[in-house]
């Protein structure tokens, strides 16, 4: 990971260094970024596997604690000076992770609030090497969802948290559990609208606490009940009661902080106000361009000495000199403010200058494209913001905002003069690649959001695919000397979402060819040269999968004399299709990292690299990875890293193949990854040569029982093929004929469909055809193992798929189970899908049912259909559930 563009604007941005330096700390997806703005450098703190949900920074800005939500949530404490994780707490809130965290003034204690339905509050002494909290308590649901927490700066044993409707005060003692005291504030207390709570703080100089609300009020809580004697009070835990409510302003307060002897507020209008201890206004900073404030972070150093300020002549609560001094200190600190529309400003308090430090996408980032000849990357987001960066120097070059719609996809033309953008409202804009000005009027022909956009290799054509399953082609024309594209034709060529469109070059001529691939398993090829206005001609329509759903496609590099299209499906398989016949020539096991491949691209080769060595770059749901080509099913030839835990939305590779960019969709970030090919090559080398990686994929490996069983079946198949009862000398060889492949596969527990059998046999039969012109008629054990590993289900047999079939085909019986009627099942097997003849069905079922142990008497005559019918009726119940079908009929040892 070398750079992160964008950040999570719902979390706070902290300023770490100040004075002349601008060092910000913020969260992007699952990474903490320390960004030195002036030197243009970033440091990344990586360790979380889920998106970070909250963070806090100690008073001296040294310790940063972050926590996430999701499976295996972590709490990590980092040293921000060195960027090293100092302490990690596992299993802190196993239910659902953490939703709020705070660190005490002395940086020894952390408090966390869980994100589960029943919230747990825990206090941790993180400096000790323990995995258990010092104390914890569970909150009752009527307290509301607590989502903000802060320690009392004077006393680390007190802290306060609030939900939108309730504030809870805590006091914890090491011997006992901590005692939450909820203070419910109803509008009756002050006879005015209170609004929803945003943040609470403890007052700096007495036992009061304050809470800001969405009605612009500040509620003051007081521990001292005026009726009782002060001596009696200290004995019992402090009860906090609301004593007064100060209406500060009309706008909703979003941030409330205590700083030295000032109380600071930020609101939805982007104003920052400083108040003294009595909530009297001291100063106000506002700017017309600032949106709702999300966080404020003050510098620790002062701009100039405090003596420059005259002592204030107002009576303060504390002694005169101290507090006036510290108020002037507070007013004398620069601060960083971040807004909820993803902008960060640096504010100088002496001149009230607002200087924009960062401006990022505030909605999902779904589109990225890299320039074909320069180090430029374009990033488009759903808020209509389009930005172009020079990624070599990480300099921001140009931007444009499209207020009317969000950007869904981007593509540069092959020369890099134009940038085409597809929008969520179905329009297509073609922009100048440098100035981002529209180079011709917008094209609005799509009925739904444009999901894919691409130029042909000669820029003659531009094609788009949209959510309404249609492909639209635009052709280049010259209008008064300027290049422009106009609508040629469109076609609803799929009936399910389109997963990719792909331009290529005809093998015999230099004409472009266009393909589209849909979730309806159709690969459609269009004839562009014969297409005329409003009529798009389809040349081929091929079904590329039987039951899996294809997800992406790419041109396979020319590694042999035959040329291929590479597709990947949702069962972790990759297929090589012949570019002309579209016949499946090879099925291979793809990378299995938790979710199937969503997008693939061939990595452009660098000038220094070996020209014969090619790599594939891909994203899955949450990871980015590389795969060495040719694909052969070896799992050590690919690697992957978590890039966007909430889902990656797009992928682009730089023109020189040195960097990969991933867009994170809802987490509003784009990550730039440096490609390290030698590390991947080393990993593949360490994984073993030749057959070693494949043996390791077998159950028990090379020495295991499964392998020995496979050998036995293999030799048994040889004997069968030579005839069981032959008296001639047996030819012992290392090969079996291709016809025996299906029976050996079934014997070792893989049950291919007829189409898969045909694909397997063709794959071996034609494997040398292009080179030698001859068909292969037999297969040896090594190739058989590779064939088995690449074709078998990647995740094994599962009861779920069988239950799903029963859900679709069956009905509910009296007990509420999904069942299929016996007669229906037999007729389905004979009439639907790959149909079985009556004889085949009778033979199958008698073989399955007639070999039962414990069957007495003579075997029924299975060659006679009535015998088979009698057996079926006796053995198969009238109503069949998925479990009966798996265990009793098929005899499969499947765990539910």
N, C-alpha and C positions, 0 to 999 in steps of 0.2 A: 504494500500500500504506500503510494508516494504522495498523494494529495487528496483532500476531500473538499468538494465544492458544496456549499449549502450546510445548513444545520437545523436542529430541531427547535423551532421557534416557540414551542410551548414550554420549554425549560429555560432556566435562567442563564444569562451570559455573565461570567465573572471577569473582572479585570485583575490580572496577576501582578503586572509591573506598571510603573507609571512614571510621572515626571515626563521625560522625553520619550520613553519607550511606550509602545502600545502592545501589550501582550494580553490576548483574550483567551479565556478557557470556555469552551462550549461543547455541546454534545451533538454528534452527528450519528444517527442510527445507533449502532452498538459500540461506537468508538468515542473516546474523549479526545478532543483536539485542543492542543495548546498552540495558538496561532500568533506568531510574531508579525504584526501587520506591517511595520515599517521595513523590517529586513526581509519580508516575504518568505517566511519559513513556517513549516508546520511540524509539530511533533505529535505522534499518535500514541495514545495509551490504549492498547488492545488487550482484551481479556474476556469481555462479556460475549455470550453466545446469543443473547436476546437483546432487543432494543432497550437502551437504558431509560428508566422511567423517572429517576430523580437523582439529584446530586447536591452536595453541600461542600463548602470550602471553609477551612478553619480561619480564625481571626487573623493569623499571621500569613495567610494565603499559601501556607506550605502544604497542608494535608488536604487532599480532595477525596471525598467518599462518594462512590457511585453505587447504584443498585438497579436491578432490572426486574422485569416481570416475565413470567412464562415458566416453562419446564426447566428444572435445575437452576433456579435463580441464584445469583451471587450478590454478595456485597463486597466491594473491593475498596481498600484504602490505598491511595497512591501518594508518593512523594512528588509534588509537582516540580521541585527543583531538579530532580534527577529523572523523573518520568518512570520510576520503578514502582511496581505494586508491592506495598510493604505487608499488607495483611489481607487475607481473603477469608470471608465467612461463607461456608457452604451451608445449604439446608437451613437457612435462617427462617424463611417463611415458606415451608414446602407447598402450601396450598396454591399460592398464586403469585408469589413474588412480593415486591415492596412497592408501596405507592408514595411514601413520603419519608424523608430522612433529614436529620439535623445533627450538627456536631456542637459540643459544648464549648464555652469560651476558652477553657483551658485545654481543649482538643483531646481530652482523655476519654470522653464518653460519646457514644453515638446513640441516638434513639431512632427506631424505625417503626413504621406502621405498615402492617401487611395489607395486601390488596385483595384478600379473599372476601367471601361474603360475610364471614364473621372476622372482624379485624382484630389482629393481635398487635399489641404495642410492646416492644422489647427495648431494654436498655443494655448496651454492650460496653464493656471496658475493652476497647479493641487493642490496647497496648499489651494486654496479657494474652498468652497463646492459648486461649480457650475457645471452644466452639459453642459454648452455652451462654445465653444472655445472663446478666446479673439478676434481672428480674423481668417479669413480663405479666401482662394482664390481657384479658379479652374484653372487647367493648360490646356493649349491648346494641342490637340493631337500631334501637330507637334513638341512639346518639347521632344517626346520620352517617354518611360516608366521610370519614375524616381524611382530608387530603393535604393538610398543611401542618407543620409542627415546628416549634422553635424552643430552644433552651432559655432559661432565665440567665442573662449574662452575669448577674451577681452570685447566683447559686446554682451549680450544676445539678442539684437534686430536684430542681423544679423545672417543669416544662409545660407548655400549653399547646393544644392542637385545636383545629376547628374544622367543621364541615360547613356546608352552605347555611346550616340552620342552628348549629350548636357549637359552643366552645367548651372544651374540657381542660381543667387544670389538673396537673399531676404533681405529687410529691412522692419521691421514693426514698426508702430507707433500706440499707442493705439487708437488715435482718428480716424485714417483712416484704410482702408484695407491695407494689405501688398502688396508691389509692386514687382512682380517678374521681374527680368531682365535676359533674356536668353542670354547667350553668345554662339554663334555658332562658332565652330572652324572648319574651312574647311582646308583641306591639303594645300591649296594655301598659307595660311598665312606664313608657314615656308618652303614651297617647299619640304616637306618630309612626309613620312607616319606617321600619328599620332597614329593609332591603336584605340582600343575601350577604353573608360574611365572605370576605376575601382572604385577609391575612391578620394574624394576631401577633402582638409583641408585648414584652414586659417593659414597663416604664423604667427610665434609667435611674431615678433617684428615690423611689419609695416603693411600697408594695402594690402599686397599681399595675393593671395591664390594660392594653388598648386593643380594640378590634375594628378594622375598617370594613365598611359595608358598601353594597352596590347602590345605596341611595345617597352616597356622599356623606354619610355620618361616621363619626368615630365614637364607639361605645367605650366608656371608661369603666373598668371593673375595679372594685376595691376590696382588699382583704379585711379591712378594719370595719367592724360593725360599730357605728358610733355609740350605740346604747350601752355596750359592755365596757367594763374596766380593762384598760390595756394589759394589766398583769394576767388576767384570766385567759386572755386570748392566746398567748403563746402555747399554752398547754395542748389545745386541740388542733387538729389539722385545719389549716386556714380555709374558711368557706369564702368563696369569692361571690360577690353580688354586684350586679350592675348598679352603679351609683348615679351616673349621668350620661347623657348622650350629647355630643357636640356636633352640630351640623356644620361641617367645614365648607361644603360646596354642593352644587347640584349634581355634578357628574359622578358616576360610579367610581369608587376607589379600587384600584387593582393591586397596588403595592403599598405596604406600610412597613417602615423600618425605623429603628432607633440608631442614631449615630452620635457619639459623644453626648452632647446635651441638646440634641435636636431630634425632632420627630419628622421623618420625611415621608411624603406620600406621592404616589404616582397614580394617574387616572386614565380613563378611556380616551380623553381628549389629548393625551400626550403631554400633560402639564406635570412638572415636578415642583412640589412646594415644601418649604422648610418651616417647621413650627417650633416654638419653644415648649418648655415643659407644661405650660398652661394652655397649649394649643392656640397660641396667638401667632399669626403669620409673620415670618421673618423675611422670606424672599421667595420668588417664584420664577421658574424658568419654563418657557414654553416656545414652541416653534410650530409653524403652520403645517410642516410636512410630517410631523411625528404622529404616528398612530397610537393605538392603545398600548400602554406601557406594560411590559411583562416582567422586567426585573431592573433593578438598579444595583450597580456595584461601584463602590467608592475606592479611590486610590488611598494607599496608606501613607504616602508622603505628602507633605504640604508644599504649596507653591512658593510662598514666601513667609518670613517669620511672622508670628501672630502679633508681635508688638506694633506692627504697622496699623493695627486696628485700635481705635479709641475704645476705652472701656465703656460698656453700655451703661446708661444711667437708669436702667429699669430694674426694679427689685426682682431677683430670681429666687427660686426656692432654696438653692444652696447658697453658700456664702458668696458675696458679691463677685470677688475676683475670679474664683475658680470657674464658675459656670459661664460668665460672660466670655472668659478666655476660651473655654471649650466650644462655645457656640461659634465664636469667630473662627475657631479651628475647623469646625464642621462646614461652615460656609466657604471655607477656603480650600476645599478638596475638589479636584476634578472628578468626574464620574463617567461611567459607561452606562448607557441605558439601552435596553433591547425592547423592541416592540413585538406585539403578537403578529404583525404582518412581516416578520422576518427581516427587520432592518436594525442595525446597531449603530448608535451615535456615540461620539465622544463629546462630552460637554465640558468646556472650560468655564469654571464658575466666575472668574474675574470679568471676562468679556461676554459671558453668556453665548459663546459660539457653539453652534451645533455642527459637528463635523461628521459626515457619514463615513463609517468605517467599513461596514459590510452591508450589502443588500442582496438578499437571496430569494429564491422561490418560496412563496407562502403556501402553495398547494402542490399536489402530487407532481413529481417530475417523471414524465413518461417517455421522453424522446431525447436521444443524443445521436449526433452524427459527427464523424471525423472527416476533415478535409482530405481529398485524395493526394495532394502534393505538399501541403504545408502543415506546420504543427498547430492546427486550429481545431477546436472542438466546439460544436454548437449544442446548447442545452435548451430544451423547451419545456415549459411546465403548464399545468392546467390553469394557472392564473393568467396565462397569456404572455408571460415573460419569456423572451427569447434572448439568450446571451451568447456571445462568442468569446472564447478564451484562447490565448496563446498558451498551450500547455507546457511548452518548453520553459518559458520564463514565468509561468503562472501569472500572466498579465491579462487583465480584463480589457477587451478591445472595443466591443460594441454591444448595444442591447436595443431591443425594441419591445414595446408592450402592445399587445393586441387586446383591447378591452372587451371585444365582443365574444371571444371564444377561447377555449384552452387549446394548447398545442398537443397533438397526440402522436405525431411521427415526423421525422425529419430525414432528408437525404440530400447530399451534394451530388451535382452531376459529375461525370468522370473527369472533366477538365478542371472542375472546381470554380467555375465562374458563377454558378447559380446554386441557391439553396432552396429546395422545395419543402414546404411545411404543410402537413395535413392537420385539420382542426376538428374539434369535437362537434362543430355544427355542420360538418360535411363539406366545408370549403377547402380549397387548395390555393395557397399563395406561392408564387415563385419570386424569390427575392434575390437581389444582388448579393453575392457571397461576402463582400466586404462591408458595404454600407448598410445592408439589410433593408434597402428600399425596394418596394415592389417593382419588378421589371416588366410585368404585364398584369392586366387586370385579373382580379381573383376568379378562379374557376369554381363554380358551384354546381356540381352535377351529382354528388353523392347524397343519398337519402339519409344516411346515418353518419356517425363519427368515422373519420378516415383512420384506419388502423395500420395500413402498410403503404409505403410510397417508395418508388424506385425508378431510376433512369436506365435506359438501355445503354450498351457500351459506346454507341456513337451519338448519344443524346438525341436521336431522332424521335424516340418515344418516351413517354412518362406514363407509368401505370400506378393506379391506386387500388386498394381493397378497403371495403368499409364494413361496418357492423351489420349491414343489411345483406351480407353475403354476396355483394356484387363486385366485379372487377371492371374498372373503367380505364380506358386507354386514351392518352392525349398525344397528338402528333406535333412535331416542331414545324412552324411556318415562319416566314419572314414577313414582318409587318413594317412597312416603311423603313426597311434597312435594319430593324431590330429583331433579334430572335425572340420568338414567342411560341407558346404551346397552345393548341386549341383542341377542343373535344373531338375525338374521333368516334368512339363507340363504347358502349357499356353492355354488360351481360350479367344476369344473376346466375353465375355458373355453379354455385354450391347451394346446398340447403342447410348447411350448418356453418359455424364460424370459419372464416378463412385463416389459416395459420401462417401462410407465407406466399409472397409472389417473388418470382425469380426470373431475371433476364439472363439470357445466355447468347451464344453465337452459334449459328448453323455451322456444322462441320464442313460442308462442301462450299458454301458461299460465306460472305462476311455479313449476312443478314442477321438481325437480332431475332431471337426466339423468346417466347414468354410462357411461363408455367405458373399455375397456382395450385396450392395444396390446401384442402379443407378438412375439417374434422369429420366430414361425411366420407372420409377415406378415399376421396377422388383426387387424382392428379390430372389436371386439365392442361392441355397445351393448345395455344392459340396460333392461328396463322395470321401474322401481322400484315404480310405483303398483300394478301387477298382481302383483308378487311377494308370495308368502305365506310363512309359516313353512316353512323348509327347501325352498323351491322358488323359485329365482331365474330370472326369465323373460328370455330373450334376444330382442330385437326384430330386430336386424340382425347379420349377420356378413359383413364385406367384406374381400376380399384387397386390400391397398393397394399391394403391390409385386410385381413379377414375379420378379426375381432378387436385388435388393438386400435387405438386412435393415433394417427400420425400428428406430430406436433411441430416439426420444423424440417427445413430442407436446405441443401447447399450443393454447389457443384463440387464434386470430388476432384482433387488435383490429379493430373495425368501421371499416375505412378506406373501404369502398364499400358499395353497397346489399346486396351479397351477403355472407353470413358464412361463414367458413372455419375448418377445423382445420389447423394447421400441423404437418407431421411432418418429421423429418430422418432420413436413412438412412446406411448405412455407406459409400456411394459419394459422399459430400460433396454430396448433392442434398437440397433441401428441396421439399416438395410442399404445395400448397394443396388441401384436399379440401372440397367443398361439405358444409356441416354436416348437410343432410338426406339428399341422395342419396349422399354419400361418393364422388362422382365426382371423379377427379383433374382439377382445373381449371387447374393451372399447375405446371410443374416448373422449379425454379430452382437455379442453382449456389450452394451455401452457402459459408461460410468454409472455406478450405483451409489449415489450419495444422498439417500433419503427422499429425493423426488426426481422425476424424469427430466430430461433436457428440455428446456423451453425454447431456447434460441441457440443456433450454432452459426459460426463463421469460420472460414479458413483463414488462419493468421497470415498476413502478408509476409513474405520472406525478407529478412534483412540482407543487406549487401554482403555482410561478413559471413553469414551462415552458409552451411552446405546447401547448394541449390536443390539437391534431391530430397532433403529432409523437410517434411511439411508438418504443420501442427494445426490442430483444430481448437478453437476457443469456444466455450459454451457457458450459458448460465442455466442453473436449475431454479427452483422456486426461490432459494435463498443463498445460493453459492455461485462462485465464478470459478471456472477451471480450464485446464489445458489437457489435451489428449494428443499423444504422438500418433502420427499417421504412418503407415497404413493401419487402420483399425483391425485388430485381430481377436479381440475378446480378452486380452491380457489386462488384468485390473491394475497392474503396476505401471501401465503406460499412461495413466491419467492421474491428475491431482486436482483438488478443489479446496477453496477457502470460503468461509462465511463472508458474504459481502453485504447483504441487506436482510436481516432476520425477518422483516415484515414482508419480504417479497421483492425480488429484483424485477424491473419492468423492461429494461432494454440494455443493449450491449453494443459497443462499437470498438473497433481496434484502429490504432493509428496507422498511417500509410506505410510506415517503416516496420510495423510489427513489434515495436519495442514497448508499447503501452496498450493497456486495455482499459476501457471506461465502462462502468456499470451505473445504471440509473436505478434509484431505489423506490420509484413510485411514491407511495404514501409517506415515506420518511424524508422526502424533499431533498435528498442528497445525491450527488454524483461522486463516485470514487474513481481515482486514477490509480491503476495498478501497474507496477513495473514487471515486465515479463522476464523470468529467469529460466531460460530453457535448459541450461546446463544442470540445474538442480533436478529438473524433471528427468532428464536423460540419466542422471546418476541414480535416481530412484528406480527407474525402469531396469537399469543394469543390476542394481542390488536385488531386484525382485527375482532374478534368475534368468538363465538362458533357455531357449528352445521350449521344452515341454514342462519345465519345473513349475512355472506359475499355474499351468493348467492342472497338473497333478494336485497342486495344493487346493484347487477349487473343488476337488472331489471330496466326498464325505470320507474322512479318515486318511486322505492323502494317498501317496504312492504305496505306502505299506499297509493301508487299511483293508478291512474286509470287503468294502464296496468294490475296490479295484480288483481284488482277486475274483470276486463274483463276476465282475464284468469280463475278465479274461476267460473265465469258464464259459460264459454264454457265447463269447466270441468264437471259441474253438468248437463249441457245440453247434453253432451256426455253420461253421465250415463242414462239419460232419454231415449235417442235414443237407447241405447243398450238394454234397457228393453222393447222397443217397445213404439211408440208414443200413440197408441190407446188402450193400455191394460187397463182392468178394475180391475186387481188385486191390492192388496196393494203394494205400491212401496217400494223397499228395498233401503233406503238411506244409502250409504256407503262412505268411503273416497277414494275409488279406481275406476278406469275405466279399462275395458278390453284393452289388448295390441292393438287390431285391431283399436281402436279409436285414437291411438297416432298420426298417420299422419294427420287426419282431424283436430285435435285440434292444432297441430303445424302450419298447413296452415292457420287456422283461426287467429292465433296471429302473422302472418306475416313472418313465416320461411317456405321456400318452398324446402323441401329436395328432392333429386332425388330418384328413386326407390331403388338404391343400398344403399343410406343413410338410407332409411326407413327400409330396411332389417337389416342393421347394428344396428339401434336403437332397433328394436324389439328383435333381437338376444341378444343384450347386456343385456336387462332386462330379457329375457326368461331364459338365461343360467347363470344368475348372481349367483345363489346358487347351480348350478348343481354339481359342483365338490365336494362341502361339503355334500349336502343332496341327490343328485341323482334325485331331482325333478325339473321340469320346473316351472317357475313363469308365471302366466297367467294374472296378473293385476298389475297396478301401482298406487301409491298414488300421491297426489299433490306435496309433497316435492321432491320425486324422479323425478317427471315429470319436475319440475323447473330445477333440476340439469341436466337432460338430455337435456333440451332446451338450457341451457347456454353453455354446453359443445359441442353441435352439431351445433348451429347456426353459421353463418359466424362471425368471430371474429371482423371484422371491419364493420359489417352491409352490407346492399345491396348497390352496387355502380353502377352508370350509366356506369362507365368505362368498366366493364366487359362485359356489354351488347354491348357497342360500339365496343369493340374488336371483339366480335362475328360477328357483322355486317361487320367489316373491312375484316374479313377472308371470310365470306360467300357471301358478297354482291358485287355489282358493282357500278361504278359511273354513276349517271344519268346526264341529261343536266346541272342541277344546280351545279354539282360537289359534291352532297351528296352521301353517301354510302347507297344504297337501295337494298332490296331483292324483287324479283318478288313474287306476291301473290301465284301463282301456285307453284313456287319453294319452298316457305316457307312451304306450306302444304305438299309437297312431302318429304321435309327434315324431317319434324316432324314424318312422317310415316315410313321413310326408314333408318334414321341415328340415332346413339346413342341409347338411350332407346326408342325404337319405340312405337308409339301409333297406335292403330287400327283405322280404319275409324270411327267406332261408337264412340270410346272414344274422338276422335278429334272433331267430330260433337257435342258431348255432352258438351265438354269443351267450345268450341267457342260460342255455343248458350247460355250457362250459362253466359259467360263473356259479350256477346254482347246483349243478349235479356233482361237483367235486367236493361237496360239503362233507366234513368228517361226521360220523355218526349216522349216516343214512343207511338204513338196513334194507335187505331185500335186493332183488336184482335191479340193475340200472334200467330205467325206462328206455325204450328204443328211441334214441334221440334223432335218428335219421327220419323217423316218422313224425310229421308235424303234429299229429294229435298227441303223441307222447310228450312233445315239447309243451304243448298247450296245457296238458294236465299238470306237468311239473311247474309251469309258470303260475297256474292258478293256486297250486298247493303252497308254493314257496313265497309268492309275492302278495302282500296284503292288498286289500281293495283300495286303501288310501295310503299313499306313500309320502313320507316327509323327507326332507333333505338328509336327515341323520340316518333314517332307515336305508335310503338309497346309497349313501356312502358306505356305511358299515356293513349292512346285511346283504346288499345286492352286489356292490362293487368290491366289497371286502377291503376297503382302503383304511389304513390306520391313521385317520385324520383326527387331530384334536380340534375341538370346536373353537 
